[in-house]
Amino acid sequence: MGHCLKEIAGVSLGDLKTYYYKKPFELLLGGSLDRFHLVYETWGELSEKRDNAILLFSGLSASSHASSHHRQDLPGWWEAMIGPGEALDTDTFFIICANHLGSCFGSLGPGSTNEATGKAFGPDFPPIMIRDMSRAAHELVSHLGIEKLHGVIGTSLGGMLTLEYAACFPDEVGSLLMISATGRTGPQSIAFRYVQRLVILNDPRFCNGWYYDQAEKPESAMVIARQIGNITYRSRQEWNKRFGRRRTGRGFNFGVDFQVEAYLDHMGHKLGDSFDPNSFLYLSKAMDLYSLGWGFSTYHQGVQRIKCRSLIIGVNSDILFPLDEQVELYKILLSAGVEAGLEVLDSPSGHDAFLIDVTFFHEKVKAFFEGQGRGTEL
């Protein structure tokens, strides 16, 4: 198992399931894994025909715990969206959320034990791509006896996985809903994550990725990387409205002074103290390398593998995955004859809007998967 299970520590072990793939798993960049495992959770009941499953992909830093199962559970990262009568209605659908291959909340990743050495993989973990992660999830879905998903949905990194899953397995997905993601990563997004990785790589405690047995780990570097990420998750409008130039105290100092700094300090420690830096390096690089056109002559060809009914949702204040990237994807899908829709949320919440503007997403997601919503045509 991974080294970072704090986020899901409040979940009953009976609700955490593990899928074991026990054969060699070839990877897109040429490496391989002797075997892998994925931790996953489910909500609702799979129908007798096994035709009501929705596969949910999370963002980079989230676990499989998208929603609570019992009152004593910790709330999930999309708590208000999953349950009886909710957007992902468990009275109708069977919801599956797996922790990503390469992550650190239970699935096989750099912090997992390498059976060949008895120690953590660390930097010996092979390079993985979005396509590898979606293929691993497909093995889980097949293991559950599901030949065709009712739908697949994802946010941020999960949105990339959603697109790639539908592109790789076009006959096995009934509908696709992508939120705040892209079909190919742009240079600004790459630039932000490059700086985040540099912070980790330049921490002396990182020790080239071999820090698992050390008393001091590169947690402070992970905190700073997370703080940089949080700056990209919100918009200038929200920073102005929420914090302005208000300060936490008076005087002159180089530490936490303004309220916006206090917020970043809190959010940085919230994830940085629990997320494996090596997992962040691997997953963030996979995001940077991502393009639906990988291995094809053009980006358009890669996108046109998608055949199912699709809804693309973007936020006009998202600086991490700007709206023009979602519009471009939507237009290519339309040109390929796909039944596609586009929804644009006018919100200052930026990239994190899917966690904040719950009413909007609740309505759109519920209508789409119940066959009513298709977005606004340009």
Summary of the structure (lengths in Angstrom):
residues: 378
radius of gyration: 20.1
end to end distance: 46.3
largest distance: 67.0
contacts: 1309
relative contact order: 0.14
helix: 39%
strand: 17%
